[in-house]
Amino acid sequence: MEQQVLEQIESIVGYRFADPALLARAFIHSSVAAHRLESNERLEFLGDSVLGLVVCQRIFDLYPDLLEGDMTKIKSAAVSRRTCARIARDMGLHRWLVLGKGMQGHTNLPQSLPAAVFEAVIGALYLDGGFQAAEAFLLPLLDPIIESAADSGHQQNFKSVLQQFAQQNLDRSPGYRTLDEKGPDHAKCFKVCVEIGEQRFTAVWGQSKKQAEQQAALTALFELGVAVEHDNGEVRIADGAK
């Protein structure tokens, strides 16, 4: 990776690396590495744990009255693959991901790739500057997500909200039916709908079966009047359904 590119990434990350090779490795996908040990997978592994620790400590400090179960829900929203992928894309980090020829040129890559880059960058920051450097990078990005998750009443787990609502109010459990799938194995999409008894809700597409099921659950919550989307895109759950 060219020095000019590394400096540009450092500017976005807000940290100057003593060992720029660590940062460069964070962007090497296994499909292009001569050996998987030369890819970003080990950094991703480390960064995932550092991310979890930073988030757990932040939730612990910000919400002294929350029990473990509620803290776990907030953590799940803050460290999810979806959240990591969105942050990576918002920062533009995915633009420098080095891929093998078979994956180049795809505009609809799975969210696991930018998420992996984000976690690998965290791992590189931790190795180069310690916990303090990783924390300084993460907190401005994660504080709004943590606070939103704590206030929302759902922590992005719409399947759990729908399950609870359906059992309490409809005396049934929701089911998820995969109606269609398309795309190559590395970027497959799924069309999923929710069924509660005889009622079938609007089907939606997702970049993974898990994501499609979550989005289908949210769609069902909208159609049931349980969830409301505000003008800023924030989803709120009715108090009685939490």
Helices and strands as residue ranges (DSSP letters): H 3-13, H 20-25, G 36-38, H 41-62, H 68-79, H 81-91, G 93-96, H 112-152, H 158-165, I 166-170, E 175-182, G 185-187, E 189-196, E 199-200, E 204-206, H 209-224, E 227-229, E 235-237, G 239-241
